[in-house]
Amino acid sequence: MEGKLKDHGYRATTGRKAILDVLTNTKKHLSAEDIYLKAHSDYLSIGLASVYRTLEILVNVGIVHKFNFRDRIARYELIKETNGKGSHHHLICTVCHKIIDYEDFVDEELALLKQTEKHLSKKYNFKIINHMTQYFGLCEECIKKEE
């Protein structure tokens, strides 16, 4: 990841390393404020504005995904694939905003999506480089509360 930063003209500063460390050691989709609180506990001189700036850099460089789920809070997640072009799939509860990453049926979905991308690219003369799949509905806990 540090090499990717340097390839794009950015230094791997201590603050950037702290933010990457937070993202590396979580399975959650963290907001900038969440990342700031975790990074600040180990790196006291980091500021919230620096976290926002660094996250935008990491998104632009292709190290981090930025998600805007319907709760209007941007959330961030480290891209696991080294080429930055991995598929990403979520189930999102529209009530409690719980986010579930899933890997079931991803191979089957990818086959269908590749065919869809091929047709869309041809029809609209558009080069697709990535996609994100998100399903919105109710999580198990919210379904139980409705009953």
N, C-alpha and C positions, 0 to 999 in steps of 0.2 A: 504493500500500500504506500509505503514511503517512496518507493521508486516511481509509482504512478503520480504522486504529487510532484516529485522532481521533474518528471517528464513533461508536466504542464507548467513548469516554471515556479512552483511553490516550494517553500522550505518545509521540512517536517519539524515544526516547532514543538516545544514541550506541550503547549496548549492543544495543538492538533493531535499529538500523540495521546493526550489524556482523553480527548473526545473519542478518538478511535478505540481506545481501551474500553471506555464505557460501552460503546456499541458492540465491541467484540464479545464482551462478557454479559450480554443480556439476550434473552429470547423475546423480549417485549418490543413493541413499537413505541418508542419514547418521543415525547415532545422535546423541544429545545430547552424548556424549563427543567424537565426531568433530567436531561443530559447535563445541564448546568449544575444542578444540585449534586449529582453523583460526581462529576469531574471536580467541582469546587471543594469537595471534601478531601481530595488528594492534592489538588493544585490550587491553593488559595488565591493566587493572583489572577485566575481566569475570571473574566466578566461575562455577563449574559450577552452583551453585544458581540463579544468575540466568538461566543458559541454560535450565534446566528450567522455571523460572517463565515466562520469555518464550515458550518453545515452547508451553506450555499456553495462554497468551494468544493466540498466533498461530493455534493450532488452533481455539480457541473463536470467534475473530473471523472465521475462514474464509479465512485467508491461507495456511495450511499444512495438509497432510494428515499424519496420524499413522498409521503402519502398524505392526501387530504381526504379523510373519511368524513362522513356527513356531520360530524360534531364540530367542524370548522377549526380543528386544532391540527396543525401540521405535525406529522409524526415521521420519525426517521428509523431506518433499518440498514444495517451493513449489507452490501451486496456480497453474497457468498461466492458467486462465480467470478473467476478471475478476469473474464472478458467483459464483465459488466452488462451482459446481454441476457441474463437468465430470466426465465419466466417466473412470474410471481402471482400466487393465487391466495385469495382470502375469502373467508366468510365473515360478514360484518353484521352485528346485531344493531338494528335501527332503534332499539329502545335503550339498552345500557351501553352501547358502543363497544362492546367486547369484540376483539379481532382475533380470528382463528386462522393461523396458517395451515394449509392442508396440502398433502402430497398424494392423497388417494386419487386415482384415475388421471393423474397428471400426464402420463404417457399417452393415454387415449385422447385427452384434451389437446395435447400438443400436436398430435397427428391431424386432428380436425382443424386446429388453429393455423397450422402451416398451410393447409389447403385453402383456408379462408384468406390468409395473408397473401397467398399467391394470386388468388382471384382479385382481391382488393387492389393489390399493387398493379396488376395489369389494367384493371378497369379505370383506376384513377391516376395511373402513371405516378405512383407514390412508393418510395422505398421505405418499407417498414423495417425498423431496426430493433424493436422491442415491443412487448405488450404486457398488460397487467389484467388479470381476471379477478373480478370482485363480485361476490354474490351478497345481496342485502336481504335480511330477514330477521328472524327471532332466534336467539340462542335458547338452549335447553332450559336455563333458569327463567328466562322471560316467558317462555311458553307455559311453564308451570305456574307462574304468577297470574297469567291470563285465565287459567282454568278455574 
